[in-house]
Structure formats: C-alpha cells, structure tokens
Amino acid sequence: MGMNNTPASERTHIGFFGRRNAGKSSIVNAVTGQELAVVSDVKGTTTDPVYKTMELLPLGPVMIIDTPGCDDEGMLGELRVKKTKQVLNKTDIAVLVVDASEGIKECDKELIDLFEAKQINYLIVYNKSDLLDEVPAAREKEIYASALKKENIFEVKERIAALKEQNEEKSIIADKLNSMKDDLKDKVSQTKQMISSFKDKIKNKIFKTNGDAKREMNKIEVAASSIAKQSDVLARKINDSSKKSPSKKAIMEGAMSN
C-alpha cells in the first residue's frame, strides 16, 4: 500500500493549536510547504478545524489539523473553542503555536494542561521570532521559528518527527505491556486451576486417610474387646480355681492331725 492510499486512521494526526493570529495557519503552510490554510491578519480566520491528509517527510503519511483560536469569543467563539478541544481526542502530536512577541497566555497554558492530561506529546513553537530583538534560549519542548522568514522550519519538522518516534516507542511498549498482561492473566488462570486441582487431591487424600484411620480404629476396638473377654474368662478361671483349692486353715488342721 502506497502512502497516498494510507487510511486516515493509520496516519499520524498532527494538530496545530494556539490563540487567534498567533500564526498557526502560517506555520502549517510553512511546515507542509503548501498553502493548506488561509492566512490573514484578521483574527479568527480559521473558524472550523481543517483536516488535510498528505505525505510529509520525514514524517510519512500524516493528517494535518489546523484549529480555530483557543481565545475565540462570543457564542460562536465558544463553540469553536469546544471543537478545538474535541480535536485533541484524535490528536497524536500537538503543536502549540505562540506569538513570540507576546509570549504564553492563559489559554495557551490551558491547552498545555490538556495535552499533558491526555498524555499527548507536544511541541511549543514560538512563531514570529523575527520580531524579537534577541531570541532567547529555547527550553525543553520549545523552539523559536518564523513562518514569514522560513527560519527554523526544517528544525520544527524534525522535532515533530522526533515526537512521532516517541509515540511509536510508546505504542510498542504499550503492546508489550498488553501482551505481558495477557500472559500474566493466562498464568494466573493456570495457577488457579492448579490450586483447585491440588485442593481436590488434598481433600481426596484426607478422605482416604480418614477411611484408613477408621478401619484401624475398628481393628483396635475389636482387639480390645477380645482382650477384655479373654481377661474375663481368665478371671473366672482363677476364681473357680481358688474356690476348689484347700484353705490354709484346712491344711494346718490336716498337718496337726497327722
């Protein structure tokens, strides 16, 4: 199957998030090398999530998702923000685009919290770095770039590709853990069966032992009864013998008469 024929479900879903006019669409176009998203200086140009399947080196088959601003206002704005957050449920990698000249705002922090709560790998791209007098050192999960000047765009793609590799490693680890869990369940089941069988054997052994013990007790009781009877017979014989024998007085008298 060629990359162009890869089903959407098997593509890496990359969502681009951020405030209105932070340059999300500009970053999307710069990263993809295509005019996928409409770019305008007017806030709120992107009103609904925009999905686009494509092949993006070095990422391979991907689904690019450009989302409305997380700071949209009004009743319609709230619905757009809700849709933006729903996109997270199908996002593999999140790219948070921040206006470098303004820095991270409250709604950006809320998105980061959501990324972490949903365990989504993410990258913070400080766009419009060309407006800064001096570009500060980027921290972990951050990079400074300029969609307008095409600065650090290749590095952004490499960072996203690295996040994809992390996802694949997570998937492999998850598969191994699931396999280990299944093996453990099988072993637990087998152990339970062995214990049950062992218990049955012990019960049978106890019953057998009890039966042998009862038989031995019966033998002892029969022997004891026989001994008792024999003792009674012997006692009677001794008693009868003592009655028939002459007394000591009779013996003395007989002796004297002689």
C-alpha positions in Angstrom: 0.0 0.0 0.0 1.4 3.4 -1.0 1.5 6.4 1.3 -1.2 8.1 -0.7 -3.5 5.2 0.0 -2.9 5.0 3.7 -6.2 5.2 5.6 -6.8 8.2 7.8 -6.9 6.1 10.9 -3.4 4.8 10.3 -1.9 8.3 9.7 -0.2 10.4 12.4 -2.6 13.1 13.3 -0.8 16.4 14.0 -2.9 19.2 15.5 -1.9 22.8 15.4 -3.3 24.9 18.3 -2.9 28.4 19.7 -4.5 31.8 20.0 -6.1 33.7 17.1 -3.5 35.4 15.0 -0.5 33.6 16.6 0.3 32.3 13.1 -1.0 28.8 13.3 -2.0 28.7 9.6 1.3 30.3 8.6 3.2 27.6 10.5 1.0 24.9 8.9 1.8 26.2 5.4 5.5 26.6 6.2 5.8 23.1 7.6 3.9 21.4 4.8 5.3 23.6 2.0 1.8 24.1 0.7 -1.0 26.7 1.1 -3.2 24.4 3.1 -4.6 27.1 5.3 -6.0 30.6 4.7 -3.7 33.2 6.1 -5.0 36.6 7.2 -4.2 39.4 9.6 -7.8 39.3 10.7 -8.3 37.4 13.9 -10.4 34.3 13.7 -9.9 33.5 10.0 -10.0 29.8 10.8 -13.5 29.1 12.0 -13.6 25.3 12.0 -10.9 22.6 12.2 -9.4 22.0 8.8 -8.2 18.4 8.0 -5.7 17.6 5.3 -4.1 14.2 4.5 -0.7 14.3 3.0 2.8 12.8 2.9 5.3 14.9 4.8 9.0 14.0 5.0 10.4 12.8 7.3 7.1 12.0 8.9 5.4 9.9 6.2 1.6 9.8 5.9 0.0 12.3 8.2 -3.2 14.1 8.9 -2.7 17.8 9.4 -5.3 19.6 11.5 -5.5 23.4 11.7 -7.8 24.5 14.5 -9.6 27.8 15.4 -8.1 30.0 18.0 -8.4 28.9 21.7 -9.2 32.5 22.7 -12.2 32.9 20.3 -15.1 35.0 21.8 -18.8 35.2 21.8 -21.3 32.3 21.5 -19.9 31.1 18.1 -16.4 31.6 19.5 -17.2 29.3 22.4 -18.5 26.6 20.0 -15.3 26.9 18.0 -13.2 26.5 21.2 -15.2 23.5 22.1 -14.5 22.0 18.6 -10.8 22.8 19.1 -10.7 20.8 22.3 -12.6 17.9 20.7 -9.8 17.7 18.1 -7.5 16.6 21.0 -9.4 13.3 21.1 -7.9 12.3 17.7 -4.5 14.1 18.0 -1.3 12.1 18.2 1.0 15.1 18.2 0.1 18.6 19.3 1.9 21.8 18.1 1.1 24.8 20.1 1.9 28.0 18.1 2.6 31.0 20.3 3.2 34.6 19.2 6.8 35.0 20.3 6.3 38.8 20.7 3.5 38.3 23.2 4.5 35.0 25.0 2.3 32.3 26.5 -1.1 33.5 27.7 -3.7 31.8 29.9 -5.5 29.8 27.1 -2.1 28.5 26.0 -1.5 27.2 29.5 -4.9 25.6 29.5 -4.0 23.8 26.3 -0.7 22.6 27.7 -2.6 21.2 30.7 -4.9 19.4 28.4 -2.0 18.0 26.3 -0.4 16.6 29.5 -3.7 15.3 31.0 -4.4 13.4 27.7 -0.7 12.3 27.5 -0.3 13.9 24.1 3.3 14.6 23.0 3.6 18.3 22.2 5.9 21.0 20.9 5.6 24.7 21.6 6.6 26.8 18.5 7.3 30.4 19.2 6.3 31.9 15.8 7.3 35.4 14.7 10.8 35.2 16.2 11.9 37.7 13.6 10.1 40.4 15.6 12.3 39.8 18.6 15.5 41.9 19.1 17.1 38.8 20.7 15.9 35.2 20.5 16.1 33.6 24.0 17.3 30.0 24.5 14.5 27.6 24.0 13.6 25.2 26.8 12.6 21.6 26.6 9.6 21.1 24.2 10.1 24.6 22.8 11.5 26.0 19.5 11.6 29.5 18.1 10.8 29.9 14.4 9.5 32.4 11.8 6.9 31.3 9.2 7.4 34.6 7.5 11.2 34.3 7.2 11.1 30.5 6.9 13.5 30.3 9.8 13.9 27.1 11.8 11.0 25.5 9.9 13.1 22.4 9.0 14.0 22.1 12.7 10.3 22.3 13.6 9.6 19.3 11.2 12.5 17.4 12.7 11.2 18.0 16.3 7.7 16.8 15.2 9.3 13.7 13.6 11.1 13.0 16.9 7.7 13.2 18.7 6.3 10.7 16.2 9.1 8.3 17.0 8.3 8.7 20.7 4.7 7.8 20.0 5.8 4.7 18.1 8.0 3.7 21.0 5.1 4.2 23.4 2.9 2.1 21.1 5.5 -0.7 21.1 5.8 -0.5 24.9 2.0 -0.5 25.3 1.7 -3.5 23.0 4.4 -5.3 25.0 2.7 -4.4 28.3 -0.7 -5.6 27.0 1.0 -8.8 25.8 2.6 -9.2 29.3 -0.8 -8.6 30.9 -2.4 -11.3 28.8 0.4 -13.7 29.6 0.0 -12.9 33.3 -3.7 -13.4 33.1 -3.1 -16.8 31.5 -0.6 -17.8 34.1 -2.9 -16.6 36.9 -5.7 -18.7 35.4 -3.4 -21.7 35.1 -2.2 -21.3 38.7 -5.8 -21.1 39.9 -6.6 -24.3 38.1 -3.6 -26.0 39.6 -4.5 -24.8 43.1 -8.1 -26.0 42.6 -6.8 -29.4 41.4 -4.4 -29.6 44.3 -7.1 -28.8 46.8 -9.2 -31.6 45.3 -6.3 -34.0 45.6 -5.8 -33.0 49.2 -9.5 -33.5 50.0 -9.4 -37.0 48.5 -6.2 -37.8 50.4 -7.8 -36.6 53.6 -11.0 -38.6 53.0 -8.8 -41.7 52.2 -6.7 -41.1 55.3 -9.8 -40.7 57.4 -11.2 -44.0 56.0 -7.9 -45.8 56.8 -7.9 -44.4 60.3 -11.5 -45.5 60.9 -10.6 -49.0 59.7 -7.6 -49.1 62.0 -9.7 -47.9 65.0 -12.2 -50.7 64.3 -9.4 -53.2 64.4 -8.1 -51.8 67.7 -11.6 -51.8 69.2 -12.1 -55.5 68.1 -8.8 -56.5 69.5 -9.5 -54.6 72.8 -12.9 -56.3 73.1 -11.3 -59.7 72.5 -8.6 -59.0 75.2 -11.3 -57.9 77.6 -13.3 -61.1 77.0 -10.2 -63.2 77.4 -9.4 -61.3 80.7 -12.9 -62.0 82.0 -12.6 -65.7 81.2 -9.2 -65.9 82.9 -10.5 -64.1 85.9 -13.4 -66.6 86.2 -11.0 -69.5 85.9 -8.7 -68.1 88.6 -11.8 -67.5 90.8 -13.0 -71.0 90.3 -9.6 -72.5 91.0 -9.3 -70.6 94.2 -12.6 -72.0 95.4 -11.6 -75.6 94.7 -8.2 -75.3 96.5 -7.9 -76.1 100.3 -7.7 -73.2 102.6 -4.6 -72.5 104.7 -6.6 -73.4 107.9 -7.6 -76.8 106.4 -4.0 -77.5 105.5 -2.9 -76.7 109.1 -5.5 -78.8 110.6 -4.6 -81.7 108.4 -1.0 -81.4 109.4 -1.8 -81.3 113.1 -3.9 -84.4 112.9 -1.1 -86.2 111.4 
